[in-house]
Amino acid sequence: MEPVDVAFALLGVGALLAGILPRMLEKRPLSMPIAFLGLGMLVFLLPTGLPTPDPLRSPEVTTHLTEIGVIVALMGAGLKIDRPLSWARWSSTWRLLAIAMPLCIAAVALLGWWWAGLVPAAALLLGAALAPTDPVLASDVQVGEPTDVEDSEDEVRFALTSEAGLNDGLAFPFVYAAIAIATTSLAPSDWLVHWLSVDVVYKLAVGVGGGLLIGWLLGKLFFRAPSELRLARHSEGFLALAATFLAYGLVEVVGGYGFLAVFVAARAIRAAERTHEFHAVLHDFAEQVERLLTVLLLLLFGGAVVTGLLAPLTWPAALVGLALVLVIRPLAGWLSLRGAPGCATEHWVISLFGIRGVGSFYYLAYATSKTEFPQAELLWATVGLVVVVSVVVHGVAATPVMQLLDRAGDRTRDGAEQGRTAQPVLDGARG
């Protein structure tokens, strides 16, 4: 039995299940990521001869696999949000990015240094890697496919989708700060000026500006070009990959944040012709590719878990990881949403579903491939534990919690409609 033949068969089974499981698990307290994580564990426990998936020995391979998974998910997330971008209507998103994410980074870094015994650079990297919520594994709590109704999305799904779309890029400056400390020293005089000017201001500006420009140009090509070149007429979904790789590659070439550029480009394409059916075509193709990549990544992650990824884990580090999922993110999210749109229940749900996943693996793999970090094995073990806990806890809770919210929302809308219907009758009675 050749390992390559086993790999082909496994990928075939995975792709088939990726088409079947979402429909089977749609109304059950179980998610597709849980199923594929478990399948990966089972397969790599069997004597199949498959090579051990070890991210520590192959950080560059891990970086690029997770990189592709994240950018495809970011394009899909940007295309499917119906709500136009504005300061007021995206209030929940800005609060989660400006308040909750830095609080999570600071709390995890502090606990990692003080409690888990990590050196400062490694502690900051742990906080930065675990900061972004995941656009890849969070489909159960995100908005659906694009529609032509701007306000069709509830606040919970919108906030979680938009947060995941933006914070994968906004966490990057903190990763670069950890790399700078690891390669120079903890003294700010050695790295702070360069970090602020290049890693924060320049790279963020190029990411946003480049994404807007590329998205605007692609929007013109898709919807405004002469009829023979107007690509939206042909409904070819693979152009979602063209937009993804163009935005990411071109912005990375000039030194900007490609993650940020992909999401911004997707929003610019959507704004070019907001209600066109071509958006659904692009989104559906991106979602299918994302699902296949998710299967591959989860199978490999499950294999890494059962072949020793979590072995270096210590109790203090494990408690830091659990604290992020169960305490730090919920409290930081809740504090950041005080005064935001939505009710208190919605705020708590948004705060609780800060799913961690593929983006965390990308940042950790990227940083450890750029420079040597002390206690890298412990970092990988901690992040691996957090993702396992997040996949299981959030995967089990997502369906019943979202069903309860949907039923509550339906009752609220029904009551409002009844009130509007009764009002003219009451007015007539008073007359």
Secondary structure, DSSP 8 states (H G I E B T S, - for coil): --HHHHHHHHHHHHHHHHHHHHHHSTTSS--HHHHHHHHHHHHHHSS-------TTT-HHHHHHHHHHHHHHHHHHHHHH--S---TTTTHHHHHIIIIIHHHHHHHHHHHHHHTS---HHHHHHHHHHTSS--SSS-GGGS--S--S-TT-S-HHHHHHHHHHHHHHHHTHHHHHHHHHHHHS-S-GGGTHHHIIIIIIIIHHHHHHHHHHHHHHHHHHHHHTS-TTT-GGGGT-TTHHHHHHHHHHHHHHHTTS-HHHHHHHHHHHHHHHTTT-THHHHHHHHHHHHHHHHHHHHHHHHHHHIIIIITTT--HHHHHHHHHIIIIIHHHHHHHHTTTSSS-HHHHHHHHHT----HHHHHHHHHHHHHS--TTHHHHHHHHHHHHHHHHHHHHHHHHHHHHHHHHHHHHHHHHHHHHHHHHHHHHHHH-
